[in-house]
């Protein structure tokens, strides 16, 4: 694997002094609109409210993060309020997926290109893809081509490409039942193996925790029934990590802060060489009702207390993480730069 000089420099902007990625995620759109509307008891959520929420999270949390993930639709004003230490990732996909066709097919924001996103100060492009190896082959072939096109565009512009893939049940289940939990390790590991292939030009894999802690007996998050033993779960972590031929970071996927912290503790216990996190709702989602009912000032006050405490606890769980450049077999980004020149 080789990286261009532009990609290496931008990767450094997204990582901390150790080379570990401790990024906050605030690119939610449809789900955030619905949550604010629900708690406000309103018929809709205004664009101004979306911008305000994102700006508050960015302002308060980025002093404690190596980067922030935002979206071009509502997040650009917030990007100007990030701390000087924080790099910027911008989402390239539309929120959600195509409901008119089977397979949860993605689409890009039609008025944006990688070049235009870079002009907004982005250090990386993020693409979210709903994916399972068990989907119809024709649907997955379309998704593979879609990802490859974005990867080539990022390569041309020398900007890191972060691919986030979220598993799902092609039969229509909600993905929260114990039967899906049993299939989840294979879904995550198969997806990691697929998008590690060089033709996709992915620079960082943003992956789900490969197990559901609510179905591991003995965890703090356990609700039952058991889908795997603790030893089996740790092995699933290792298998997914072994499949990664690129740097990879974990995403919180909407779970609670406590569950995500425990998930990272298990990753450390498994001894996997993950390269950080890109954590969103686990850190700030409990502040949504306050914002909806009392406004931005109340949210900022909550974030300054509970939100900062959440992200500091998350950073503590990154102590065992490896620098992103270690995935290239070197002990510094400078060595990668020397090899690229």
C-alpha positions, -999 to +999 in steps of 0.1 A: +000+000+000+012+035-008-003+069+000+002+102-019+018+131-001-015+149+000-033+120+017-005+116+043-005+152+053-043+153+056-043+120+076-019+137+101-045+166+104-071+141+115-050+123+142-036+132+176+001+135+184+003+097+186-012+092+152-045+079+167-078+091+153-101+103+181-128+119+160-163+131+169-192+126+145-219+152+139-230+144+103-264+130+113-292+146+093-325+127+089-323+110+123-313+142+141-342+162+124-367+136+136-353+135+172-353+173+176-388+175+161-401+147+184-387+163+216-398+198+206-433+186+198-430+205+165-441+196+130-406+201+115-371+210+124-357+241+108-324+243+091-313+270+116-320+245+145-299+218+127-271+243+122-273+254+159-271+219+173-241+210+151-224+242+160-228+237+197-215+201+196-185+212+174-176+242+196-177+223+229-164+189+220-136+195+194-111+208+219-111+171+231-112+155+197-086+150+169-112+157+142-149+163+136-172+147+110-198+171+096-221+173+065-221+200+038-259+204+041-261+218+077-226+215+091-205+241+072-212+269+097-202+245+125-170+236+108-158+272+114-163+268+151-141+237+156-110+240+177-077+246+160-064+211+168-094+194+151-093+182+115-124+181+093-142+152+076-172+159+054-198+135+044-204+129+006-236+108+007-272+118+010-288+110+043-305+076+044-309+054+013-331+048-017-365+035-004-378+030-040-355+000-047-344-030-026-310-032-011-306+001+006-288+017-023-268+049-016-266+082-035-243+112-034-252+148-026-259+159-062-245+194-060-212+183-044-179+168-057-148+158-039-131+190-052-159+212-039-159+195-005-121+201-003-127+238-010-147+239+023-115+229+042-121+191+044-092+169+053-111+137+044-142+125+025-166+101+044-190+078+026-216+058+044-228+025+028-254+000+040-238-033+032-240-070+039-222-098+020-255-117+021-274-092-001-283-101-037-251-103-058-264-078-084-272-052-057-237-056-041-221-054-075-237-020-079-225-009-045-190-021-053-188+001-084-203+030-065-176+028-038-148+024-064-159+055-083-157+076-051-123+060-042-109+070-076-122+105-072-105+108-038-073+094-051-072+119-080-077+148-055-052+133-029-077+133-001-082+104+024-113+083+018-131+070+049-156+043+042-182+036+068-203+005+063-233-005+083-247-040+082-284-048+079-308-077+075-317-081+038-349-099+049-361-067+065-354-073+102-343-043+124-309-058+132-315-058+170-326-093+176-304-122+189-305-140+155-290-110+137-264-107+165-252-142+157-248-132+120-232-098+128-196-110+131-197-126+097-213-095+082-187-072+096-157-094+089-169-101+053-175-063+047-140-055+061-124-080+038-143-068+007-135-031+011-098-037+021-093-046-016-071-021-035-096-014-062-118+006-038-090+030-028-103+032+008-078+047+032-096+042+065-123+016+072-149+029+096-164-003+110-190-015+135-181-034+166-184-069+153-205-082+182-235-070+201-226-067+238-262-070+248-260-107+238-227-115+256-233-130+290-212-113+316-209-079+300-223-048+318-245-043+287-260-078+287-297-082+283-299-117+269-303-142+255-266-151+249-256-152+213-219-160+219-196-165+249-171-138+259-143-159+245-161-163+212-168-125+211-131-117+216-123-140+187-148-122+165-130-090+173-097-106+162-111-121+130-126-087+119-093-069+127-073-096+108-094-090+077-085-053+076-057-045+052-062-008+058-062+014+090-096+009+107-115+028+134-147+019+153-180+037+150-206+038+178-236+030+156-261+048+179-254+027+210-252+043+245-220+059+256-216+032+283-220+003+258-196+019+234-170+023+261-174-013+271-171-023+234-137-005+233-126-022+265-133-056+248-113-045+217-083-039+240-089-072+258-089-089+224-056-073+216-067-059+182-047-031+166-075-006+159-065+030+150-091+050+168-128+059+167-153+081+150-180+084+177-212+103+173-245+099+191-230+080+221-213+112+231-241+138+226-275+122+220-287+127+255-285+164+250-312+164+222-342+168+245-325+198+263-318+215+230-353+209+217-370+223+248-346+249+261-323+259+232-286+260+223-275+276+256-289+247+276-273+222+252-239+239+255-241+238+293-249+201+292-221+194+267-196+213+288-203+189+316-217+155+305-206+157+269-170+165+278-170+138+304-182+113+278-155+122+253-128+122+279-139+087+290-138+077+253-102+091+249-091+071+279-102+039+260-080+049+231-048+043+251-043+008+235-050+021+200-023+021+173-013+050+151-028+049+117+006+047+099+014+015+118-009-002+093+017+006+066+045-011+086+062+021+097+067+039+130+061+074+118+042+093+091+075+110+081+087+076+068+056+074+046+062+109+033+098+100+024+086+069+006+060+089-014+085+115-027 
